[in-house]
Amino acid sequence: MAIETTTELDGAWARFKRTGAQQERDELIVYYAPLVKYVASRIAAGLPQTVDQSDLVSYGMFGLIDAITKFDPERGFKFETYAISRIKGAVLDELRAIDWVPRSVRSKAKSVERAMSKLESKLHRAPTDDEIADELDISSDQLSGIYKQISSLGMVALDEMLSFNGSESLTFGDTLADRREGPVTTYERVEMRQLLADAINKMNEREKIVLTLYYYENLTLAEIGKVLGVTESRVCQIHTKAVLQLRSRLSTVDRELV
């Protein structure tokens, strides 16, 4: 039977903790299931579109079951607070388990982003590779190696999902198109296009060219290399650095808006 009142909820908890019966546990799972969907939707907002939210819900259900099993109502804590933490942990653990990209590589990407953001705030311009390398206390060759490692990460692609100031999640590509979905959505898209344009305008000329040729002219990295007179590997590094800069700048804007 479905739990509808606080009294019924307290009774279900009491019976479950007293007997450990599956029926009471199932009633609690059904009652708290919306928590899983809530956590999954929040996590999904920062993931690529290739990740199915229903999979996140499935991962989160294991966290909910674990939370119900281990929760002690007599300690006086609110179950929702405890459960959300367990659900989120279960989802993230599963995502890490299926992620082919080593955590060390993702950590390096975050370090480069933080260094870019710090230097830009200090210098009021886009930092050079040498300046980024100095900030990270590594050599220029090591920084080039990091760019190569993280160039294939989905999290640095322009089709990554973004969420700004609690608004509807968008991709970078979505922000460049006006689909005329109403005044609010149109305003958000125009604002995002301006933010993206401002971020790109702060880059050096070569980075602007790479982004333009790759995303607007649909040239391959090899073709861009021929245009610029550099190797495909070098174009890949320039592209990676440019997108990391976009992430860093737009993330800074997001924090300022919140």
Beta strands, then each sheet from edge to edge (+ up, - down):
strand 1: 161-162
strand 2: 170-171
sheet 1: 1+ 2-
end
